[in-house]
């Protein structure tokens, strides 16, 4: 859409293209951040699962890993 506007108003083309690049970059950064959060969540669940297998009390697991009490039963499978 910005490309079309830039073609119709060439005097603003450079500014619009810069804006488009900034929006693309912001989208990439959000994707990276979301991926990192997903990875951290998976790691927390993996650690919680290992703690469960070692018999560590649920309260300690929740406090240490930030995995919710509702999630704990699903880690047993």
BATIKE-496353 format. One record per atom (N, C-alpha, C): residue in three letters; x negated, y negated, z. Coordinates in steps of 0.05 Angstrom, whole numbers, padded with zeros to 5 digits, always signed. Atoms other than C-alpha are relative to their C-alpha. Layout:
N
AlaXYZ...
END
This chain:
77
Unk-00016+00024+00000Unk+00000+00000+00000Unk-00017-00025+00000Unk+00017+00023+00000Unk-00056-00048+00016Unk-00015-00003-00027Unk+00013+00001+00027Unk-00089-00030-00050Unk+00018-00014-00020Unk-00019+00012+00018Unk-00026-00050-00087Unk+00002-00030+00005Unk-00001+00028-00007Unk-00022-00116-00050Unk-00026-00014-00009Unk+00026+00012+00008Unk-00096-00129-00064Unk+00000-00004-00030Unk-00001+00003+00029Unk-00083-00118-00138Unk+00018-00023-00008Unk-00020+00021+00006Unk-00024-00166-00138Unk-00010-00027+00009Unk+00011+00025-00011Unk-00061-00219-00098Unk-00030+00002+00002Unk+00029-00004+00000Unk-00134-00214-00119Unk-00016-00018+00018Unk+00014+00019-00018Unk-00154-00275-00078Unk-00003+00011+00028Unk+00001-00012-00027Unk-00140-00233-00015Unk-00011+00028-00001Unk+00009-00027+00003Unk-00169-00169-00042Unk-00021+00009+00020Unk+00022-00008-00018Unk-00233-00168-00001Unk+00010+00002+00029Unk-00010+00000-00028Unk-00197-00185+00064Unk+00018+00024+00004Unk-00018-00023-00002Unk-00144-00132+00051Unk-00015+00026+00000Unk+00016-00024+00001Unk-00196-00080+00034Unk-00015+00004+00027Unk+00014-00002-00026Unk-00234-00096+00098Unk+00020+00009+00021Unk-00021-00009-00019Unk-00169-00088+00137Unk+00006+00030-00004Unk-00006-00029+00005Unk-00156-00021+00103Unk-00023+00017+00011Unk+00023-00015-00011Unk-00226+00003+00122Unk+00001+00001+00030Unk-00002+00001-00029Unk-00215-00019+00194Unk+00022+00019+00009Unk-00022-00018-00007Unk-00149+00019+00196Unk-00009+00029-00003Unk+00011-00027+00004Unk-00183+00081+00168Unk-00018+00008+00023Unk+00019-00005-00021Unk-00238+00076+00219Unk+00014+00005+00027Unk-00015-00004-00025Unk-00188+00068+00276Unk+00013+00027+00000Unk-00013-00026+00001Unk-00151+00130+00252Unk-00020+00022+00005Unk+00021-00020-00004Unk-00216+00169+00250Unk-00008+00002+00030Unk+00008+00001-00029Unk-00234+00147+00321Unk+00022+00013+00017Unk-00022-00012-00015Unk-00165+00167+00346Unk+00000+00031-00004Unk+00002-00029+00005Unk-00173+00236+00313Unk-00022+00013+00016Unk+00023-00010-00016Unk-00241+00245+00346Unk+00007+00001+00029Unk-00008+00001-00028Unk-00214+00224+00413Unk+00020+00023+00007Unk-00020-00021-00005Unk-00155+00272+00407Unk-00014+00027+00000Unk+00015-00025+00001Unk-00202+00328+00388Unk-00016+00005+00025Unk+00016-00003-00025Unk-00246+00315+00448Unk+00018+00007+00023Unk-00018-00006-00021Unk-00186+00315+00494Unk+00010+00029-00001Unk-00009-00028+00003Unk-00162+00381+00465Unk-00022+00019+00009Unk+00023-00017-00008Unk-00232+00411+00475Unk-00003+00000+00030Unk+00003+00002-00029Unk-00235+00386+00547Unk+00022+00017+00013Unk-00023-00015-00011Unk-00166+00416+00560Unk-00005+00030-00002Unk+00006-00029+00003Unk-00187+00484+00532Unk-00021+00009+00019Unk+00022-00007-00019Unk-00250+00483+00574Unk+00011+00002+00028Unk-00011-00001-00027Unk-00211+00467+00637Unk+00016+00025+00004Unk-00016-00024-00002Unk-00163+00524+00623Unk-00018+00025+00002Unk+00019-00023+00000Unk-00222+00572+00610Unk-00013+00002+00028Unk+00012+00000-00027Unk-00254+00552+00676Unk+00020+00009+00020Unk-00021-00008-00019Unk-00188+00559+00713Unk+00005+00030-00002Unk-00004-00029+00004Unk-00179+00629+00683Unk-00022+00016+00014Unk+00022-00013-00013Unk-00248+00649+00707Unk+00002-00001+00030Unk-00003+00004-00029Unk-00235+00621+00776Unk+00022+00019+00011Unk-00022-00019-00008Unk-00169+00661+00780Unk-00010+00028+00002Unk+00011-00028+00000Unk-00206+00725+00762Unk-00018+00005+00024Unk+00017-00003-00023Unk-00254+00712+00819Unk+00015-00002+00027Unk-00016+00001-00024Unk-00197+00705+00868Unk+00000-00027+00014Unk+00001+00026-00013Unk-00206+00631+00882Unk+00029-00010+00003Unk-00027+00009-00005Unk-00143+00601+00913Unk+00010-00021-00021Unk-00012+00017+00020Unk-00095+00566+00866Unk-00004-00030+00006Unk+00003+00028-00008Unk-00099+00500+00904Unk-00028-00010-00008Unk+00027+00008+00007Unk-00174+00498+00894Unk-00004-00002-00031Unk+00002+00000+00029Unk-00167+00514+00820Unk+00013-00025-00011Unk-00015+00024+00009Unk-00116+00459+00810Unk-00016-00025+00005Unk+00016+00023-00008Unk-00159+00409+00847Unk-00025-00003-00017Unk+00025+00001+00015Unk-00222+00427+00810Unk+00003-00004-00030Unk-00002+00000+00030Unk-00197+00435+00739Unk+00022-00019-00011Unk-00023+00016+00009Unk-00135+00390+00737Unk+00020+00015-00017Unk-00021-00016+00013Unk-00096+00448+00708Unk+00024+00001+00019Unk-00024+00002-00017Unk-00025+00443+00733Unk+00008+00027+00011Unk-00010-00025-00012Unk+00009+00495+00778Unk+00017+00015-00020Unk-00018-00012+00019Unk+00058+00507+00722Unk-00016+00016-00022Unk+00017-00012+00021Unk+00001+00526+00674Unk-00014+00026+00010Unk+00016-00022-00011Unk-00033+00575+00721Unk+00011+00028-00008Unk-00009-00026+00008Unk+00013+00635+00707Unk-00006+00007-00029Unk+00006-00006+00028Unk+00001+00629+00632Unk-00029+00008-00004Unk+00028-00006+00003Unk-00073+00636+00644Unk-00006+00030+00007Unk+00004-00027-00008Unk-00064+00706+00671Unk+00003+00020-00023Unk-00005-00017+00023Unk-00046+00734+00603Unk-00022-00001-00020
END
